[in-house]
Amino acid sequence: MLVKKMLNGIMMKEITIKELADQYDVSTRTIQLKIKKLGYEWDSKEGIYRYVGQESEPLDVDFSTLISKNSKMPAEQKLATSEVAASTSYVDESESTSTSSSKASTVDAIDLLLQSPKDRSKRVYRGFYFDDDVLSIIDRVPKSYKSELVNEALRKVFKEKGLLD
């Protein structure tokens, strides 16, 4: 698939990063890194990839030639990566999960909630006590999104621990 067809498909919501990852049998993170290496950045406000590279835009490159079959990750790690990416793919296809070494360059569901809202599901109220450092982060978010943020943060940790599918 040519880069221009792939990027257009992502921007038109005809294909997702997860579907590409499944198609090429790699992780969602691998797909995102390949797109970034081509010189593209995700513009979450406009929902498009912007070319920011120095060379001419690689629209006619066959994307499959950029995928190395030797760069597969273990199945459990791939599954965990794709699960979190699925929760963010409707807004930001360019980034999904983060590791401690790449936190600054990635965007996940929690980052997105800090930027924009998500549809709310049916909720049950529970009161909890928070430490000051945690509460200061929660208080940065508009009132109507605080529950979303807490839910996504807990969901992310629970998925990493294997407690949620």
C-alpha positions in Angstrom: 0.0 0.0 0.0 1.4 3.4 -0.9 2.0 5.9 1.9 -0.4 8.4 0.4 -3.2 5.8 0.2 -2.5 4.7 3.8 -2.4 8.2 5.3 -5.6 9.2 3.4 -7.3 6.0 4.7 -6.3 6.9 8.3 -7.5 10.5 8.0 -10.7 9.5 6.3 -11.2 6.9 9.1 -11.4 4.1 6.5 -8.5 2.3 8.2 -7.0 2.4 11.7 -3.5 2.0 12.9 -4.6 -1.3 14.6 -5.9 -2.6 11.3 -2.6 -1.8 9.7 -0.7 -3.4 12.5 -2.8 -6.6 12.1 -2.3 -6.5 8.3 1.5 -6.3 8.6 1.7 -8.5 11.7 3.5 -5.9 13.8 2.5 -3.8 16.8 0.6 -0.5 16.5 3.7 1.2 17.9 5.8 -0.1 15.0 3.3 1.4 12.5 3.3 4.7 14.3 7.1 4.8 14.4 7.4 4.0 10.7 5.0 6.9 9.9 7.0 9.2 12.1 10.3 8.1 10.5 8.7 9.1 7.1 8.5 12.6 8.4 4.9 12.9 9.5 3.4 14.3 12.7 -0.2 13.8 13.8 -2.2 17.0 14.2 -4.9 15.9 16.7 -6.9 19.1 16.3 -7.4 18.6 12.6 -7.2 14.8 12.7 -4.6 14.6 9.9 -0.9 13.8 9.4 1.2 16.7 8.5 4.5 16.3 6.7 7.3 18.0 8.6 10.3 16.2 7.0 13.2 17.8 5.2 13.2 15.7 2.1 10.4 15.5 -0.5 7.2 14.0 0.8 7.3 10.2 0.4 3.8 9.7 -0.9 4.6 7.1 -3.5 6.7 4.9 -1.2 5.2 1.4 -0.7 4.6 1.3 3.1 5.0 -2.5 3.2 8.7 -2.2 2.2 9.3 -0.2 5.5 8.1 -3.1 7.7 10.8 -5.5 8.8 9.5 -9.0 9.6 12.4 -9.2 12.1 11.1 -6.4 14.3 8.2 -8.4 15.8 7.6 -8.1 19.5 6.3 -10.9 21.8 2.6 -11.6 21.4 1.7 -10.5 24.9 3.4 -7.1 24.5 1.8 -6.7 21.0 -1.6 -7.4 22.5 -1.1 -4.9 25.3 0.1 -2.3 22.9 -2.9 -2.7 20.6 -5.4 -2.7 23.4 -4.4 0.7 24.6 -4.1 2.0 21.1 -7.6 0.9 20.4 -8.9 3.2 23.1 -7.1 6.2 21.5 -7.4 5.4 17.8 -10.5 7.4 17.2 -8.7 10.7 18.0 -5.0 10.2 17.6 -3.7 7.5 15.3 -0.1 8.7 15.6 0.6 7.7 19.2 -0.6 5.0 21.5 1.2 3.5 24.5 4.2 4.8 26.2 7.1 3.3 28.0 9.1 5.2 30.6 11.9 5.8 28.1 9.5 7.4 25.5 6.9 9.2 27.6 7.7 12.6 26.2 7.0 11.6 22.6 3.8 9.5 23.0 0.2 10.2 23.5 -2.3 7.8 25.0 -5.9 7.8 26.2 -4.9 9.8 29.3 -3.1 12.4 27.3 -6.1 12.7 25.0 -8.5 13.3 27.9 -6.3 16.1 29.1 -6.8 17.6 25.7 -10.4 16.7 24.6 -13.5 15.0 25.8 -14.8 11.5 25.1 -18.3 10.1 25.2 -19.3 9.1 28.7 -20.5 5.7 29.7 -22.9 4.9 32.6 -21.2 5.6 35.8 -21.5 4.7 39.5 -20.3 7.3 42.1 -17.7 6.4 44.6 -15.8 8.7 46.9 -12.0 8.3 47.4 -9.2 10.2 49.1 -6.4 11.4 46.9 -2.8 12.5 47.7 -2.0 16.1 47.0 0.4 15.3 44.1 -2.2 13.1 42.3 -5.0 15.6 43.0 -3.0 18.4 41.5 -2.9 16.6 38.2 -6.6 15.7 38.3 -7.5 19.3 39.1 -5.9 20.5 35.9 -8.7 18.9 33.9 -12.1 20.6 33.5 -14.6 19.4 36.0 -16.7 17.4 33.5 -13.7 15.3 32.4 -12.2 14.3 35.8 -14.0 11.0 36.0 -12.9 10.2 32.5 -9.3 10.9 33.4 -9.4 8.8 36.5 -11.2 5.9 34.7 -8.6 5.9 31.8 -5.6 6.1 34.2 -6.9 3.1 36.2 -7.9 1.2 33.1 -4.4 1.6 31.7 -2.8 0.3 34.9 -5.3 -2.6 35.2 -4.6 -3.6 31.5 -0.9 -3.5 32.1 -1.3 -5.8 35.1 -3.5 -8.2 33.2 -6.6 -7.5 35.3 -8.7 -6.1 32.3 -9.0 -7.4 28.8 
